[in-house]
Amino acid sequence: MKKDRYEKLVKALKWTSRQGTFTDEEIQVYREAWSQPGALTAMVNWYRAGLRVRASPPPSLRVTVPALLIWGTKDRALGEELAKPSIDFCDHGLLARIEEATHWLQHEEPGRVNALIGDFFS
């Protein structure tokens, strides 16, 4: 992952986002963050833990508090077909799809994301 100044990670960011989402300056900030001692190990361990840790299931899979799910319809990591089944676990859920947004919708559509969150909490 460190090879060629984290080029594989940079390519992953660019491949999973709309063209131009991340500026050169933002990519540099990511490179600096990835270069911190233990950062890459922590990143990988987060995914490893998700596959290894088998917690006891909760008494109910229902989400009973109000929930807002904002979904980028062009997300390559989490396909749009997952949105409806996810929100269906919520008793008081609101699904907001952002057309043309990807996994990085908070970077691509910050105004829209902020407005949705603001409306949800008001």
C-alpha positions in Angstrom: 0.0 0.0 0.0 2.9 2.3 0.6 4.5 1.7 -2.8 4.8 4.7 -5.1 3.5 7.1 -2.5 0.3 5.1 -1.9 -0.6 5.1 -5.6 -2.9 2.1 -5.2 -4.9 3.9 -2.6 -5.0 7.1 -4.7 -6.3 5.0 -7.7 -8.9 3.4 -5.4 -10.2 6.9 -4.4 -10.3 8.0 -8.0 -11.9 4.8 -9.3 -14.7 4.9 -6.7 -15.5 8.6 -7.1 -16.6 10.9 -9.8 -13.9 12.4 -11.9 -12.4 15.5 -10.3 -13.9 14.7 -6.8 -10.5 14.8 -5.1 -8.1 17.7 -5.9 -4.3 17.2 -5.9 -4.2 19.0 -2.6 -6.8 16.7 -1.1 -4.9 13.6 -2.3 -1.8 15.0 -0.6 -3.7 15.3 2.7 -4.8 11.6 2.3 -1.2 10.7 1.6 0.0 12.5 4.7 -2.7 10.8 6.8 -1.8 7.3 5.4 1.8 7.9 6.2 1.2 8.4 10.0 2.6 5.6 12.1 0.1 2.8 12.4 -2.4 4.4 10.0 -2.4 1.7 7.3 -2.5 -1.1 9.9 -5.5 0.6 11.5 -7.2 0.9 8.2 -6.8 -2.7 7.3 -7.6 -3.9 10.8 -11.0 -2.1 10.6 -12.0 -4.4 7.7 -10.3 -7.5 9.2 -12.3 -7.0 12.4 -15.6 -6.8 10.5 -14.8 -10.2 9.0 -13.4 -11.8 12.2 -15.4 -10.5 15.2 -18.5 -12.5 15.8 -20.5 -10.5 18.3 -23.7 -11.8 19.8 -26.6 -10.8 17.8 -28.8 -8.0 19.3 -32.2 -8.9 20.5 -33.7 -7.2 17.5 -32.2 -6.1 14.2 -34.7 -3.2 14.0 -33.5 0.4 14.2 -36.1 2.1 16.4 -34.7 5.6 16.4 -35.3 7.9 13.5 -32.7 7.3 10.8 -31.6 9.0 7.7 -29.8 7.0 5.0 -28.2 9.0 2.3 -27.2 6.9 -0.7 -25.1 7.6 -3.7 -26.7 5.8 -6.6 -23.3 5.3 -8.4 -21.5 3.7 -5.3 -19.2 1.0 -6.6 -18.6 -0.4 -3.1 -22.2 -0.6 -1.9 -24.6 -1.1 -4.8 -27.9 0.7 -5.0 -29.7 -2.6 -4.5 -28.6 -2.5 -0.9 -30.4 0.8 -0.1 -34.0 -0.3 0.2 -33.3 -3.5 2.3 -31.1 -1.4 4.6 -33.7 1.3 5.2 -36.4 -1.4 5.7 -34.6 -2.3 9.0 -35.6 1.1 10.3 -39.0 1.8 11.9 -38.7 5.5 11.2 -36.3 5.6 8.3 -35.9 8.0 5.5 -33.9 7.1 2.4 -32.5 9.9 0.3 -30.8 8.9 -2.9 -28.4 11.3 -4.6 -28.3 10.5 -8.3 -24.8 10.4 -9.8 -23.1 10.4 -6.4 -20.7 7.6 -5.5 -19.3 6.2 -2.3 -17.8 9.7 -1.6 -21.1 11.6 -1.8 -20.1 13.8 1.1 -17.2 15.1 -1.0 -19.2 15.2 -4.3 -22.4 16.8 -3.1 -21.6 18.5 0.2 -24.3 21.1 -0.1 -27.0 18.5 -0.8 -25.8 16.2 2.0 -25.7 19.0 4.5 -29.2 20.1 3.5 -30.6 16.6 3.9 -29.0 16.3 7.4 -30.2 19.8 8.4 -33.8 19.0 7.2 -33.7 15.7 9.0 -32.8 17.2 12.3 -35.2 20.1 12.0 
